[in-house]
Amino acid sequence: MKKTKLTEVDARRLKIRMRIRKRIHGTAERPRLSIYKSNTATYAQLIDDDKGHTLVASSTKKLVDQKSTPVAKAEVLGKEIAQKALEKGIQTIVFDRSGYIYHGRVKAIAEGARAANLTF
């Protein structure tokens, strides 16, 4: 197996994420909403950390309107993930912004999920 060396930025992000994971923990009743941002898309998933399972997942790649801004897509993503969670009987979550600043796409996902009656 080939070992790859982390870049300085990747090592910093990993350190931040591990520090957050020590404090934030999702359960089956209250899963963790984890966010990941790439240059092209935004991903969100609800995770049960006790079992290590992803309960619900979605991304902006699956959205129909690809002409809108990334922040607008993120808000729709938040509403979609909340709708899927409510269908599975999940009403409260723990928000894990994965070390990203609560701004832009991350804030839009949170506001979209809250608008769709998801509590955190």
N, C-alpha and C positions, 0 to 999 in steps of 0.2 A: 504494500500500500504506500502510495506516494505521500510524503508529508508536505503540506503547504504552509508557508510562513504567513502569518497574519500581517496585514499592513498596519501602520500605526493607528489609522482611523478605525479599522475593523477591531483591533485589540481594545481600543477605548470604548467602542460601542458594546462589545462583549462584556467588558468590565461593568459598565453601567447596567446592562440587562441582568447580569448575575446578582448585582446588589439589590435590584428591584425584586427579583424572584425570591430572595430571602424573606421579604416582607409580604408580598402579595401572593395569595394562594387561592385557587379556585376549587370549589366542590361541585357535586352534582346538583345541589340545590341552588348554589350561587357560583356559577362558573366565571372564569376569567376571560374578559374580552381583550384579546391581544391584537395589536395593530402592527402592521409592517408596511413601510413605504418604499417603493422603488421609484426609479425615474419615470417609468411608464405606467405603473398601476399602484393601487392601494389595496391591501388585503386585510381582512378582519376575520377572526375566528373565536368561538367560544370553547374554552378548554376546561375539562375536568382534570385537575392536577392530581387528584387522589388515584384515579385509574390511568391517567396519561392519555386520555382520549379526547379527540376533537368532536364536539357535539354538533356545532353548526359552523359553516365556513362560507365565505363569499368574497368576491373581489370586484373591482371596477372594470375588469376585463369583460365580465359577463353582462354589463349594462348595455341597454339598447342604444341610448343617446350618447354616442361617442364624440359628438361635436362640442359638448359643454366643457366648462373649465374643470380642472382637477378637484377644486374645492366643492363645486356643485355635485360632481360625481361622488365625492366622499360623503356628502350629506345623504344622497340617495342610498349609498352603501350602508350607512348607519340605520336608515329606516328599514332596509331590506333585512339586515342581520337581526334587528329587533323583531320584525314580523316573523322570521323563521324561529326565533327563540320563543316567542309567545305561542306559536303553534306547537312547540315541544313542551309547553308548560313552564317555561323559565321566565320569571318576572323580575328578579333582581340579579345583578351581576357585580363583579369587581372589575374596575377599569384599569387596564395595563397599557400605558402609552408607550411602553418599551424604550423609555429614555428620550423619546422625542418631546420637543417643547409643545405645550398645550396651545397650539396656534395653527391656523390654516386647515389642512386636511384632517389632522387629529381632532381638532376642536369641532370640525364639521361632522365627523363621524359620531362624536359624543352627543352633539346637539340633535342630530338626526335620530339617534337611538332614543334619546329622552323624549323627542317629539312623538315617537311611536309607542310611548308608555312603557319603556324599559327603565327600571329604577337602579341607580348606582350612586 
